[in-house]
Amino acid sequence: MENDYDSFAEAYAAENESSLVNAYYTRPAILDLLGDVRGRRVLDAGCGAGSVASGLVERGAVVSGFDRSAKMVELARRRLGDGVDLEVADIAEPLPYPDAVFDDAVAALVLHYLEDWTTPLAELRRVLKPGGRLVVVVNHPSLLKLEHRDADYFAVSKWSYDYTFAGQPATLTYWHRPLHAMTDAFTAAGFRTTVISEPRPAPEAHDLFPDEMARFPSGAFLCFLFFVLEAA
């Protein structure tokens, strides 16, 4: 099975707990985009081992989360305890939540694994209250051309990349789509795009990862694209 996180969940969680891209770029950017979440009900769609959910809980949110990987949900439960409602569920299928129950939702590093965004976006819109926010994080669409110069940027296409997480090899398979296809999908699902962000890493990244950050004199690098959507 493609992207079988059960097979490398612990290695992935360990690697990304303190990595530049996850701990000092993606997670702080998500929390910054959401701002004050005290008392707000937030859904973490594709919660993984619970690192984003943990940050939300620390900021006073009432958090629910789900992931397709049962092993990831087990790690998240171990981290978050009984105060967070966690489920094993697939974002490509109907979600186990009532209509209009969440103030905010996060879908970080999830949608780019899917060819069809129709059901996932419709379900996330369904469970959000009117005016609720959805933060989406996906591979930056320029990455395909950086990795495969002959690829067609404007085609929705499949590509894979080999990683090593905490010494364990893994291959992740993605679906590339151009920027306009992303925003068209958001609009079709009933969202209004309010923010498109290419954030910089947290300030401490320069001290913790001097060699890596030295490659980027501007302090920014191409990695993920961040959206804040509003349920219309």
Stockholm file with secondary structure:
# STOCKHOLM 1.0

chainA/1-232         MENDYDSFAEAYAAENESSLVNAYYTRPAILDLLGDVRGRRVLDAGCGAGSVASGLVERGAVVSGFDRSAKMVELARRRLGDGVDLEVADIAEPLPYPDAVFDDAVAALVLHYLEDWTTPLAELRRVLKPGGRLVVVVNHPSLLKLEHRDADYFAVSKWSYDYTFAGQPATLTYWHRPLHAMTDAFTAAGFRTTVISEPRPAPEAHDLFPDEMARFPSGAFLCFLFFVLEAA
#=GR chainA/1-232 SS CTTCGGGTHHHHHHHHTSCHHIIIIIHHHHHHHHCCCTTCEEEEETCTTSHHHHHHHHTTCEEEEEESCHHHHHHHHHHHGGGSEEEECCTTSCCSSCTTCEEEEEEESCGGGCSCCHHHHHHHHHHEEEEEEEEEEEECTTHHHHHCTTSCTTSCEEEEEEEEETTEEEEEEEEECCHHHHHHHHHHTTEEEEEEECCCCCTTHHHHSHHHHTTCTTSCCCCEEEEEEEEC
#=GC SS_cons         CTTCGGGTHHHHHHHHTSCHHIIIIIHHHHHHHHCCCTTCEEEEETCTTSHHHHHHHHTTCEEEEEESCHHHHHHHHHHHGGGSEEEECCTTSCCSSCTTCEEEEEEESCGGGCSCCHHHHHHHHHHEEEEEEEEEEEECTTHHHHHCTTSCTTSCEEEEEEEEETTEEEEEEEEECCHHHHHHHHHHTTEEEEEEECCCCCTTHHHHSHHHHTTCTTSCCCCEEEEEEEEC
//
